[in-house]
Each structure stands twice: as C-alpha cells, then as structure tokens.
Amino acid sequence: MQNLLGLSLGGGNTWMFVILGVFLVLMIVMSVIPQRKQKKKQEEMMNSIQVGSKIMTIGGLIGVITEYDPSTDYYTINVGTPSAPNYIIIVKNAIRTKLDDSTVVYYEPPKAEKKDEKDEIVDVKEVKETKNKSKKSKTSDEQ
C-alpha cells in the first residue's frame, strides 16, 4: 500500500521519526534566531547609552544619566527636575530602554496663583457672629 507521496507505509515508524526530527529542528531554529536578534538589539542599545541619555529602568523610573563609573558599571541618574534633582545609583543591567530625545522626562507642575492675603485670613469671631445672627433670625421668624 502506498500513500499520496508514493512512499511505502510498511516502514511507517522510520518516516514518523524523520518528520518529528524535522519539526524539532524547525522549532529550535525558530526560537533561537529571534532570540539572537533581540540580544543583538539590546547590546546595541546599551552601547549607545552615554551621559545625558534619557532612560527607563526595569522598575519604571525615568531619568537622565548624569554620571557613569566604568569600573563598577554603575550609572547615576537624575529622576527629579533640574531645579530639584533626585539622584539614584543603578547598575547597568537595571536599564530597560533608552528613550528618545523628544521624550519629556521632567514634570514641572504649574505654579499656583497668589491669592490676596485678605481672602486667606478669616476671623473666627466674625464667622461665629454670622452663624449666631442667622440662628437668631430663624428663631424670630418662627415666633
């Protein structure tokens, strides 16, 4: 008996192992090649990082590299603002990605408008007198 390929079905075990072997090799090749590409891309990104680069750490911190110590592979990053810096020391492996130069790293909250001092100062006696007057007027209305 022959199948569609014209092969004899009598020795089916050997063909089954050949097909399984081919699939196994394909699966290994398909998983190794993308992994190598990803590793190469990561290495290129790490080599392009320098002082002044904007980065994101694996913990989600976003900052600017201010200093690098090549003997220990430690980076000092500023996660604060230029006017109020907060420095953190991280290891090289803690860097997840390098951000674009157009990425906003610092957030400066809008400055609140100054209110007139007269509006802010409230005399407690005046508030109590106002409440007492409103209570007296209610009781006189009820009578």
KEDREN-309098 format. One record per residue (C-alpha): residue number from 1; x, y, z. Coordinates in steps of 0.5 Angstrom, whole numbers. Last residue first. Example, Ala and Ser with C-alpha at 12.3 -4.5 7.8 and 13.67 -1.06 7.14 Angstrom:
<nodes>
[2,[27,-2,14]]
[1,[25,-9,16]]
</nodes>
This chain:
<nodes>
[143,[-85,166,133]]
[142,[-81,162,127]]
[141,[-78,168,124]]
[140,[-75,170,131]]
[139,[-72,163,131]]
[138,[-69,164,124]]
[137,[-66,171,125]]
[136,[-63,169,132]]
[135,[-60,163,128]]
[134,[-57,167,122]]
[133,[-54,172,127]]
[132,[-51,167,131]]
[131,[-48,164,125]]
[130,[-45,171,123]]
[129,[-42,172,130]]
[128,[-39,165,130]]
[127,[-35,167,123]]
[126,[-33,174,125]]
[125,[-30,171,131]]
[124,[-26,166,127]]
[123,[-23,172,123]]
[122,[-21,169,116]]
[121,[-14,171,113]]
[120,[-14,168,106]]
[119,[-18,173,103]]
[118,[-14,179,106]]
[117,[-8,176,104]]
[116,[-10,176,96]]
[115,[-9,170,93]]
[114,[-2,168,89]]
[113,[-3,164,83]]
[112,[-1,157,84]]
[111,[5,155,79]]
[110,[4,149,74]]
[109,[7,143,76]]
[108,[14,142,73]]
[107,[15,135,70]]
[106,[21,132,68]]
[105,[23,127,63]]
[104,[19,129,57]]
[103,[21,124,51]]
[102,[24,128,45]]
[101,[31,126,46]]
[100,[28,119,45]]
[99,[28,114,51]]
[98,[34,108,52]]
[97,[31,102,55]]
[96,[31,97,61]]
[95,[37,100,65]]
[94,[38,95,71]]
[93,[43,91,68]]
[92,[48,97,68]]
[91,[47,98,76]]
[90,[43,104,79]]
[89,[45,110,83]]
[88,[39,115,84]]
[87,[40,122,84]]
[86,[34,127,86]]
[85,[35,134,83]]
[84,[31,140,85]]
[83,[32,145,80]]
[82,[34,140,74]]
[81,[28,136,76]]
[80,[28,129,79]]
[79,[30,123,77]]
[78,[37,124,76]]
[77,[41,118,74]]
[76,[48,116,77]]
[75,[50,110,73]]
[74,[54,104,76]]
[73,[58,99,71]]
[72,[63,98,77]]
[71,[70,100,74]]
[70,[66,104,68]]
[69,[63,109,73]]
[68,[58,113,69]]
[67,[55,120,71]]
[66,[49,124,70]]
[65,[44,119,66]]
[64,[37,123,65]]
[63,[31,120,69]]
[62,[25,115,68]]
[61,[24,110,74]]
[60,[20,104,71]]
[59,[23,99,76]]
[58,[27,96,70]]
[57,[30,103,69]]
[56,[28,108,63]]
[55,[33,112,60]]
[54,[34,119,58]]
[53,[42,120,55]]
[52,[46,126,58]]
[51,[52,121,60]]
[50,[52,116,55]]
[49,[48,110,52]]
[48,[49,108,45]]
[47,[53,101,48]]
[46,[47,99,52]]
[45,[42,100,46]]
[44,[47,96,41]]
[43,[47,90,46]]
[42,[40,90,47]]
[41,[39,90,39]]
[40,[44,84,39]]
[39,[40,80,44]]
[38,[34,81,41]]
[37,[37,79,34]]
[36,[40,73,38]]
[35,[33,71,41]]
[34,[29,72,34]]
[33,[34,66,31]]
[32,[34,61,37]]
[31,[26,60,37]]
[30,[25,59,30]]
[29,[32,54,30]]
[28,[29,50,35]]
[27,[22,49,33]]
[26,[25,48,26]]
[25,[30,42,29]]
[24,[24,39,33]]
[23,[20,39,26]]
[22,[25,36,22]]
[21,[26,31,28]]
[20,[19,29,28]]
[19,[18,28,21]]
[18,[24,23,21]]
[17,[21,20,27]]
[16,[15,19,23]]
[15,[18,16,17]]
[14,[22,11,21]]
[13,[16,8,24]]
[12,[12,8,18]]
[11,[16,3,15]]
[10,[10,-1,11]]
[9,[7,5,9]]
[8,[11,5,3]]
[7,[12,12,0]]
[6,[9,15,-6]]
[5,[7,21,-4]]
[4,[0,20,-3]]
[3,[1,14,1]]
[2,[3,7,-2]]
[1,[0,0,0]]
</nodes>
